[in-house]
C-alpha cells in the first residue's frame, strides 16, 4: 500500500487552470482519469487525510504511485480529452457503466450494397443504422415481420443471399412478398436502398406522412377499380399501424427525447434510459456502476452522457435530453452535445406534465435495477472487497490481490494440448486480457510440464516488455519504442502487467511447477496458489498441508469462479482446435501432403481401403496430386498397418468404413 505523500506534487507546481489528470500505479498503468475546472484545487483534495476520503478514493490513491496532468484551454476541451483517455486506457477506478444485460437492437446495414434488416447486439458498427435497444429480440422480430409487408427489405444472411444469386431463385420470403428479392434482380440496388431508407425513416418516427401517402394511393387504386392493389395497400397500412401500436404513445407532442434517471446508494448507482422517438418509447437500456469517489447525482449524469453519446453524432442524439440533475457548470456538457449533434440540444430537468410522469416511470425502473443488481453476488462491491480481503488473509499476502491471473491446461487424451489465462481485476472478469496458449514443445498428459511452460512463457513476455519500456518510463510517450504499443490498435500493451496472485488449476504438483517457473525467471513479488477440484483445497508452494477455506467463504467462491472460468476458456480453445484438425491415418506420414489434399483424396475415393486398392493413374486423377506424390502415397499406404482409420476429430467420424 503506497503512501500518497510520497508522490504528492510540490506546492505551487500544479497550475490553477482547467485540465485533465491521470493517476498511475507502480507499473505505469493508468488507473484513474479525471478532469477539473481548477487542477490545483481538484488534485489537492486527493492528498488530504486518508480517513476523510471516500472508500474507493482511498483505495485508488494508495494504489497509485504517481500523478500527472495536461492543461487545456476550455472545459469542453477537458471533457473531450477525459473521454478519449478513458476509452483508451480503460482505467480501473473510473466510473464504468456496465450494461445490466446485453440489449438487442434493430439494425439496418446501410453500408452494404443491398442493406439488410437484422437483430444485432454488441458495439455499434460504422455505417449501420440502429433502432432500440429493445428488451427482447422477439419484440424486434415481431415488429420487422409486420413491417416487411410495406417495406420488403432484405433480411437474409450473406450466405443465403449469395446462394439465391447463384441458383436464380429467391428464398421463401421473396415468394410470399416479404422481400423485394434484389438477389434475383426483381429490384435494382438503388430501388432496394430507397426501400431501406423509407424503413429507417418510419422507424425513426416519421410515420404520419408515409401513412397518408399510402392511404391516398389506396383511395386512388379503389377509384380506378384496381381492387387487388387497393386491398394490398390496405393490408400494408394495417400492418404498419399494428407495428406502431406496439409502442404506446407516451408524449402527445411527438417529441424526440432521451430520459435518464438514477437510483443510488453510498457505493453504487443504477442508470435507466428511455429512448423516445415520435412520442413513443422506442428503446430502453440500463447501466450499473461502482462509485469511485464521493460523486453526486450531477456527476453521475455527466458520466452517463459521456458514455451514451461519446460515439454518437447527428440525429442519433435527440433534441431533448431529460435528466434528474444538470451537471454544473452546464455550458461545457451542453456545448459538447451540440457539437456532436450539429444542432441545438435542450438539456434540462422535467418539472411537470407528461414528461415528468414518464421520468418517474424511468426512476422506478432504475430503483428496481439497483435492487436486482444488489442480489447478484459476484457484482456486489462490498462482497468483492470482502472476498479479496479473505484471500489476502488466507494466503498471508501484504495487501488484497487487485489483479488475479488463473491458468488451466486442457487436452484430449494427450493431443491438442492448450492452456488458458483468465484475469480478474477488483474481482471482475477482464475479458480483454484473457490469453490462450498452444503447447507445441511436447504432447501427452503431462499437466505439470505444460503448466511450467505456460507460466514461463507468460512471465518471459512480461520481463521482455518491461525491459523494452522501462528506460522510457512512460510507454505512452511520443518517444516510446514500437514494442511498447500494440501493432493493430496502437494502444499500450497490457500483457506485461503483472498480477499480485497467480492461481493454477490443480494441486501440489501444478503449484510447484508454477513457482519453479517464477523462481527461474527471478520473479519474487508474485504469489502463487492452486485450487484442487476434488476437495476445493487451496495449495501453496512448499506446504505439505492445504489451506482450507470455509465453504461459505466469499474468498473461496471467487477462487472457484476464476478457476471455472479458466477451465471454460481452455476447453473452448481446445474444442476450436479440434474442430479445425483432421487426422487421416497413414496419410499423415506423407511429407508435404497438407490437409486440403488429404481431404481431396478421401473425398474422391471414399475411404482409405479404396485408396489402397487404387492404381497410380487413379490417384493422379485427384486434383493437386502429381505422379511423384502418388508414388509416395502408395508406398506410405503399403507400409502402414491397415488398423489406423482416418478420423475427423471435430465429429469423431471414422472415414475408413465403407
C-alpha angles and dihedrals in degrees: 000000000000125000110235090214090068093068101026111133117247119262111276092015094103114076120234095231139094116288150129124259135193133198119215131197127226091279092056091251115147107242102169137021125190141162131220141190086219116024092195095056095040098049093043089061090064094057099057125106106315092224090064094056127096113265095252093041089054090053091048098051092046091049093049123086101186143011130211136175144199122216117223134186102238141016090246089058089049090052092052094046092047091053094048092049093048090051092047102043101027091211116216097228101042122109104271119188106210117198107245087221140356105273119205121224133199105246132192113197098218091167091071125085089241106031116224130210113220148144110265135183134184131038119355119260128218115261095019122117112219131201123186136340095235128201093235135024091224089062089059093048092050091051093046092047091055094046097047089078091066098027108034094191122164115269100168126110123256091257095053091045093052092046092053090050090053097048095037094232127107124230124258093279089059091055095049095047099253094112128044088219101228086169090077097034101258087136130018124245090255093051091048092049090051089054090051092050091051089050090052092047091052092048090048089062102262092126107128100071093044094051092048090051091051091048091052090049090050092051092047091050091050092050090050088050091243089141097165091055091046091051091050091050090048090054091048091053092049091049092051092047089050090052090050093050090061087071107056119217109257100165115042095202093067091245124182106217145139117222118204122191133174139205116192147169132186095288108024144028134201122208126201124191128193116196109209118190123175090356093302130104103249099172146001134199139168139210135192128201143179113236108242097193141351091303117164129220093269090054091051089050090053092052090047091052090050093052095041098049104020093103097031130096138172123005093353085081106069126226091245129046115183117200138172092237133012116229115246120263091030097187098079096049091043091049090049092052093047091049091054094045096042091227146053119313121193108213110185150128114261111236108182147353129033094338093054090048091050091048089056089054090051090049091053089052090051092052091050090049091053092049091049092048092052090059092058103095099201094051099049110110094209092050092048092049091050091048093052091048091050091051091049092050095046093049094038094238122168092235141001112290102246091181120042124180121195126195130199135178124218133182142149109243090321096315129109094016111196138163136207136210120199126183135216119192116186086350094301126112113258098201095174088068099048113122136197127208131199113211106219103155093080143354129223144074097300106127092168094058091044092051091052090051094048095048089047093051094046095051095039086060089049092051093045094051091043089054092048095049101030100085091051091049093195105065090187093057122112092249096051115125121259090249090065092069133060110255094222105040100025089226125129113277115254102189090086094064107111122221125231089224134030115201120193127195102242146044137274098322095052092044091050091050092051093048091047091053091052092046091052089054093047094243111147104157099072119086120219132205138158133217114213114209101216100062099006090241122165113227126199128197116273092007121127094198127049127239108249115207119195114264089239093052117126088210092058090047091054092049090049091049095051091044092051091047091052090049092050092048092049093048090049091054093044092052091047090054092047091051090057096044126090127191116199102181113230091004088072088069093059106102114229095015107124130199093264094059092041090055091045091054094048092045092050096048100027096223144019089252092063091041090055090052093050123104123236090256091053092050090050089058089073110097112256096019116115129190095264093048090047090054091050091050092049092051092048092050092047093051096044123088111248092231096084109090127200109251135192099217093200093064103016089236115159108224095189095078120096 
